Amino acid sequence: MGTALRGRTVLLTGGSSGIGAATAEVLVRRGCDLVVTGRDEQGLNRVAERTGARTLAADLGSDEGLRRVADRASHAEVLINNAGVGWSGELEAMTGPEVHRLLAVNLTAPVELTRMLLPAMRARGRGHVVFVSSIAAVGVGGEAVYSASKAALRAFAASLRYEISGDGLTVTTVLPGAVRTPFFQRRGLPYERSFPRMLPAEKAAEQLVRAVERGSEEIFLPGWLDLAARFQGVLPGTFHRLGRRFGQVR
């Protein structure tokens, strides 16, 4: 079941840069009433200037930030859980606070926001929840905690889809590969591979919004990554041997 977006109130998290900022522009062109959140207030101001969207600077890694966002957008008909943080390196090099922070933003925040906004969607008999996971959900070397958070988010979305399927609500999971955003610099390891080529954020955003309109359950960006995920499911040993050989593992 697809979602017609014109006139719908949309809450988009992680919208100050990257895929989120590009998605904000697409949603406004679709005629949405858009609320965009993020931690970078200057980035949010730039998004607001370009789109006219309402913005709210908030840290979704904190209980207070989650409550502020949920209160501000309690009437949202579409929730796009896009906020996320990365970390690259050996597991033992991570500190406890870094582990907790990553899991709080990547997993706890989308679960909690969905839990808080779901009752109103159910009461209206319509709603759409989007989870931006990652191809790392199948396991990526040097990103153990990040991969775990994205795999858990994908599993949560799949389970939620069963739970709300009869209530007029839709769940879409988006699994991007390498997208041209500031994410790679922020995670501590730039993307230096010649293949696969990075997908422009604008193209990823357009495909994300199209998936909402079509009511897609799960999409990979770019689409051919679906084949890689299926290969991992059928031949996990071979997949991980190739990953060790060709992946970004130091």
C-alpha positions in Angstrom: 0.0 0.0 0.0 1.6 3.2 -1.2 1.4 6.6 0.5 0.3 9.8 -1.4 2.6 12.4 0.2 1.0 15.7 -0.8 -0.4 17.4 2.2 0.9 14.7 4.6 2.8 15.7 7.7 6.3 14.1 7.6 8.9 13.8 10.4 12.4 13.3 9.0 15.2 12.7 11.4 18.9 13.2 10.6 17.9 15.9 8.1 20.7 18.4 8.5 23.0 16.9 5.8 23.6 13.9 3.5 20.6 11.7 2.5 18.4 13.4 5.0 18.9 16.9 3.6 18.5 15.6 0.1 15.3 13.8 1.1 13.9 17.0 2.7 14.1 18.7 -0.7 12.4 15.9 -2.5 9.6 15.7 0.2 8.9 19.5 -0.1 8.7 19.2 -3.9 6.1 16.5 -3.2 4.0 19.0 -1.2 4.6 17.6 2.3 4.2 19.5 5.6 7.7 18.7 6.7 9.4 18.7 10.1 13.2 18.1 10.0 15.3 17.3 13.0 19.1 16.9 13.5 21.9 18.0 15.9 23.5 20.4 13.5 21.6 23.6 13.9 23.5 25.4 11.1 22.8 22.6 8.8 19.1 22.6 9.7 19.0 26.3 9.0 20.4 25.8 5.5 17.8 23.1 4.9 15.0 25.4 6.1 16.2 28.2 3.8 16.2 25.9 0.8 12.9 24.1 1.6 10.8 26.1 4.0 10.5 23.1 6.2 10.1 23.5 10.0 13.2 22.4 11.9 14.0 21.3 15.4 17.6 20.9 16.7 17.6 17.9 19.0 19.9 15.0 20.1 18.1 11.8 19.6 20.7 10.0 21.7 19.1 11.5 24.8 15.7 10.9 26.4 15.0 14.6 26.5 15.7 15.0 22.8 13.4 12.1 21.9 10.6 13.5 23.9 11.0 17.0 22.3 10.9 15.5 18.8 7.9 13.3 19.6 5.9 16.1 21.1 6.7 18.5 18.2 5.6 16.0 15.6 3.0 13.9 17.4 0.6 14.4 14.5 3.1 13.0 11.9 1.5 10.7 9.3 4.9 9.6 8.0 8.0 9.0 10.1 11.4 8.7 8.3 14.0 7.3 10.8 17.1 8.5 9.0 19.4 9.7 11.8 22.5 7.6 12.4 26.1 7.7 13.4 29.0 5.6 12.2 32.3 4.3 13.7 35.0 2.4 11.9 37.9 0.5 13.5 38.7 -2.5 15.6 36.1 -3.4 18.2 38.5 -3.2 21.1 39.4 0.4 20.1 35.9 1.6 20.8 35.2 3.1 24.2 32.1 2.1 26.2 30.5 5.6 25.7 31.1 5.3 21.9 29.3 2.0 21.8 26.4 3.3 23.8 26.1 6.4 21.7 26.1 4.6 18.4 23.4 2.1 19.6 21.3 4.9 21.2 21.1 6.9 17.9 21.0 4.1 15.4 18.7 1.7 17.2 17.1 3.0 20.4 16.0 6.3 18.9 14.1 4.9 15.9 12.5 2.2 18.0 11.4 4.8 20.6 10.2 7.4 18.1 8.1 4.7 16.4 6.7 3.5 19.7 5.7 7.1 20.6 4.1 8.0 17.3 2.5 4.7 16.4 -0.7 5.1 18.6 -1.8 8.3 16.8 -1.1 6.6 13.4 -3.2 3.6 14.4 -6.0 5.8 15.7 -6.1 7.6 12.3 -6.0 4.3 10.4 -3.1 5.4 8.2 0.6 6.0 8.6 4.0 5.1 7.1 7.2 4.3 9.0 10.6 4.3 7.2 13.8 2.9 8.6 17.1 3.8 7.0 19.2 0.7 7.7 22.4 -0.1 5.6 24.0 -2.8 3.5 26.2 -3.1 6.5 23.3 -5.1 8.0 24.8 -8.1 6.3 28.1 -7.5 8.1 31.0 -5.2 7.1 34.6 -5.6 8.3 35.8 -2.9 10.8 32.3 -1.8 11.6 31.0 -4.5 14.0 28.8 -2.3 16.3 27.5 -0.2 13.4 26.6 -3.4 11.4 24.9 -4.8 14.5 22.8 -1.7 14.9 21.7 -1.7 11.3 20.9 -5.4 11.3 18.8 -5.0 14.4 17.0 -2.1 12.9 16.2 -4.2 9.8 14.9 -7.0 12.0 12.8 -4.6 14.1 11.2 -3.2 10.9 10.4 -6.7 9.6 8.7 -7.7 12.9 6.8 -4.4 13.1 5.5 -5.0 9.6 3.8 -8.2 10.8 2.4 -6.4 13.8 0.7 -3.4 12.0 -0.1 -4.9 8.6 -3.8 -5.0 9.3 -4.0 -1.4 10.7 -3.6 0.5 7.4 0.0 1.2 8.2 3.1 0.6 6.1 6.7 -0.1 6.9 9.6 0.5 4.5 13.2 -0.4 5.1 15.9 1.3 3.1 19.4 -0.3 2.9 21.9 2.1 1.2 25.3 1.2 0.2 28.0 3.9 -0.4 26.3 7.2 -0.8 28.2 10.5 -1.3 27.7 12.2 2.0 29.8 13.4 4.9 29.1 10.1 6.7 32.4 8.4 5.8 34.6 11.3 7.1 32.6 11.4 10.3 32.9 7.7 11.0 36.7 8.0 10.9 37.5 6.2 7.6 37.0 7.9 4.2 35.6 5.8 1.3 38.5 5.2 -1.0 37.2 2.3 -3.2 36.8 2.7 -6.9 34.0 0.1 -6.9 31.2 0.2 -6.1 30.9 3.9 -7.1 29.2 6.1 -4.6 25.6 7.0 -5.2 24.7 10.7 -5.2 22.7 11.6 -2.1 20.0 13.2 -4.4 19.5 10.0 -6.3 19.2 8.0 -3.0 16.7 10.5 -1.7 14.5 10.3 -4.8 14.5 6.5 -4.6 13.7 6.6 -0.9 10.7 8.8 -1.4 9.5 6.8 -4.4 9.6 3.7 -2.2 7.3 5.4 0.3 4.9 6.3 -2.5 4.9 2.8 -3.9 4.6 1.2 -0.4 7.8 -0.9 -0.9 8.6 -3.1 2.0 12.4 -3.1 1.5 14.7 -1.5 -1.1 18.5 -1.5 -1.6 20.4 1.6 -2.9 21.6 1.0 -5.6 19.2 -1.8 -6.5 21.9 -4.4 -7.4 22.9 -4.6 -3.8 19.8 -6.8 -3.4 21.7 -9.5 -5.2 24.7 -9.2 -2.9 22.4 -9.6 0.1 20.7 -12.6 -1.4 24.2 -14.1 -2.1 25.1 -13.5 1.5 22.0 -15.4 2.6 22.6 -18.4 0.4 26.4 -18.7 0.7 27.4 -16.7 3.8 30.9 -18.3 4.0 31.8 -17.4 0.4 30.3 -13.9 0.9 32.5 -13.2 3.9 35.6 -14.6 2.3 35.0 -12.2 -0.6 34.3 -9.4 1.9 37.6 -10.0 3.6 39.4 -9.9 0.2 37.7 -6.9 -1.4 36.1 -5.0 1.5 37.5 -2.1 3.5 39.2 -4.2 6.1 42.5 -2.9 7.5 
